[in-house]
Amino acid sequence: DCMKRAKLFEAILAERAELDNWLGENAQTIVASEYDDIKNGVDLAVEFSTEGGFKHLALSVDVTTGRQVVAQKIERIKKEILGGRLTTIKYFASENSNIRGEKTKVPRVLIGADIATAKELAALWLKTKRPKDNREARQSFQALASHRIQLQILEEIKVQLEYFIKFAQENKKEELISEILGQKLSKIKLSEEERQRVQNDPVYRAIVVETGKIVR
């Protein structure tokens, strides 16, 4: 079902984001506790190592085709901003920065993909775990390393951060949000077919609609 697909998608993202630098070379993914998943709506946290130290971003991960789910989750983030707070991660544990315990005021965004893309990623991922031969394993690893999903995720994050910064400024909450994502992958060259698949992904479209990037 959708929940199982989302959990598998989340596991793939947590693994490949680091091994294939899906979120940049200086990003480390941290799987959230069950408490933070249920209570705070955080599935993963990302720690970006920068010259000025460490910056963090909380991720809510979804595999869905429903715009309503996306709208509800973005509305929750807006309410957090209006309430003068960002996301709290109660059980935060980083290997790189040695930060432990509760972390507050973490910006949060929704990322996701449709069911077809989740299935495609799962099939590739499983072939890396149980390949028929070395050739299949190598091809699967290469396909994951250059998969369009990383550009889709980065674009989803980018449009939301831009939208929430503007929303925070309009509501005099600009001090709560800082620009975290400044790096986009330039090595991945998508074919026109792959680009269209990103543009037509229902979750991607729902996110950019809700952030005002395209009209309904």
C-alpha positions in Angstrom: 0.0 0.0 0.0 0.9 3.7 -0.1 2.4 3.7 3.4 4.7 0.8 2.7 5.8 2.4 -0.6 6.5 5.7 1.2 8.6 3.9 3.8 10.6 2.1 1.1 11.0 5.3 -0.8 12.2 6.9 2.4 14.7 4.2 3.0 16.0 4.5 -0.6 16.3 8.2 -0.2 18.2 8.0 3.1 20.7 5.5 1.6 21.2 6.9 -1.9 21.1 10.6 -0.9 24.4 10.0 0.8 26.0 7.4 -1.4 25.1 9.1 -4.7 25.1 12.7 -3.3 21.4 13.2 -4.3 21.3 16.3 -2.0 24.8 17.5 -2.6 28.3 16.3 -1.6 28.1 17.8 1.9 24.7 16.4 2.9 24.1 13.6 5.5 20.7 12.1 6.0 19.4 11.1 9.4 16.4 8.8 9.8 14.0 10.3 12.3 12.7 8.4 15.3 9.2 6.9 15.3 8.2 9.6 17.8 9.3 12.5 15.5 7.6 10.8 12.5 4.3 10.6 14.3 4.4 13.7 16.5 6.4 16.1 14.5 5.8 14.9 10.9 9.5 14.4 10.3 10.6 11.3 8.3 14.2 12.3 7.6 16.6 15.1 8.6 19.4 16.4 6.3 22.5 17.9 7.8 24.5 20.2 5.4 28.1 20.8 6.2 29.1 24.4 5.3 32.0 26.7 5.9 29.9 28.4 8.6 29.1 25.1 10.4 26.1 22.9 10.0 22.6 23.6 8.7 19.6 21.3 9.0 16.5 20.6 7.1 13.6 18.3 8.1 11.9 16.3 5.4 8.4 14.9 5.3 8.4 12.1 2.7 5.3 11.1 0.7 4.4 8.7 -2.1 1.0 9.7 -3.3 -1.1 10.9 -6.2 -3.4 13.0 -4.1 -3.1 16.8 -4.2 -5.1 17.1 -1.0 -2.4 15.4 1.1 0.2 17.8 -0.3 -2.1 20.8 0.4 -2.7 19.7 4.0 1.0 19.2 4.8 2.0 22.5 3.3 -0.8 24.2 5.2 0.6 22.7 8.4 4.1 24.2 7.7 2.5 27.6 7.1 0.7 27.4 10.4 4.0 26.6 12.2 5.5 29.8 10.7 2.5 31.9 11.6 2.7 30.4 15.1 6.3 31.7 15.5 7.9 28.3 15.4 9.5 25.8 13.1 9.8 22.0 13.4 11.2 20.3 16.5 13.1 17.1 16.2 13.0 15.7 19.7 15.5 12.8 19.2 18.2 14.2 16.9 21.5 12.3 16.5 24.2 13.4 14.1 27.5 11.6 13.4 29.2 14.5 11.7 28.4 17.4 14.1 28.0 15.3 17.2 24.7 17.1 17.9 22.5 15.1 20.1 19.1 15.5 21.7 16.3 18.0 20.9 16.8 20.3 17.9 14.3 23.2 17.5 13.5 25.7 14.7 14.3 23.3 11.9 12.7 24.3 8.5 10.7 21.5 7.1 9.6 20.7 3.5 7.5 18.0 1.8 9.2 15.9 -0.8 7.7 13.0 -2.8 7.0 11.2 -5.9 4.1 9.3 -7.5 3.6 5.6 -7.2 5.1 4.7 -10.6 8.3 6.5 -9.7 8.5 4.9 -6.3 8.0 1.4 -7.9 10.7 2.2 -10.5 13.2 3.2 -7.7 12.3 0.2 -5.6 13.0 -2.2 -8.5 16.4 -0.7 -9.1 17.2 -0.6 -5.4 16.3 -4.3 -5.0 18.5 -5.2 -7.9 21.4 -3.7 -6.1 20.6 -5.9 -3.1 19.9 -9.1 -4.9 21.4 -8.8 -8.4 21.4 -11.7 -10.9 25.0 -10.9 -11.7 27.6 -8.2 -11.4 26.5 -6.5 -14.6 22.9 -6.1 -13.3 24.2 -4.7 -10.0 26.5 -2.2 -11.8 23.8 -1.0 -14.1 21.4 -0.6 -11.2 23.8 1.4 -9.2 24.5 3.6 -12.2 20.8 4.1 -12.8 20.2 5.2 -9.2 23.3 7.5 -9.3 21.9 9.4 -12.3 18.2 9.1 -11.6 15.9 12.0 -12.3 14.4 11.8 -8.9 17.3 13.7 -7.3 16.6 16.7 -9.5 12.8 16.5 -8.8 13.5 16.4 -5.1 15.9 19.4 -5.2 13.3 21.4 -7.2 10.6 20.5 -4.8 12.7 21.7 -1.9 13.8 24.8 -3.8 10.2 26.0 -4.6 9.0 25.4 -1.1 11.9 27.2 0.6 11.4 30.2 -1.8 7.7 30.1 -1.0 8.0 29.8 2.7 10.7 32.6 2.9 8.3 34.9 1.0 5.4 33.7 3.2 7.4 34.3 6.4 8.5 37.8 5.2 4.9 38.8 4.4 3.8 37.7 7.8 6.8 39.3 9.5 8.4 35.9 10.4 11.5 36.2 8.2 13.9 35.5 11.0 12.7 31.9 11.2 13.7 30.8 7.8 17.2 30.8 6.3 18.3 29.8 2.9 19.6 26.2 3.2 19.7 24.7 -0.2 22.1 26.6 -2.6 23.5 23.7 -4.5 21.8 22.0 -7.4 23.2 19.1 -9.3 24.5 20.0 -12.7 26.0 16.7 -13.7 22.7 15.0 -14.4 21.4 15.5 -17.9 17.8 14.4 -18.3 16.3 13.4 -21.6 13.2 15.2 -22.7 11.2 12.1 -21.8 12.6 12.1 -18.3 12.1 15.8 -17.9 8.4 15.4 -18.8 8.1 12.6 -16.3 9.3 15.0 -13.6 7.0 17.7 -14.8 4.0 15.3 -14.9 4.6 13.7 -11.5 1.4 14.3 -9.5 3.3 14.9 -6.3 5.7 17.3 -7.9 2.8 19.2 -9.6 0.9 19.4 -6.4 3.8 20.9 -4.6 4.5 23.5 -7.2 0.8 24.3 -7.4 0.5 24.8 -3.7 3.6 27.1 -3.7 2.2 29.2 -6.5 4.7 28.2 -9.1 2.1 27.1 -11.6 -1.6 27.8 -11.9 -4.1 25.1 -11.1 
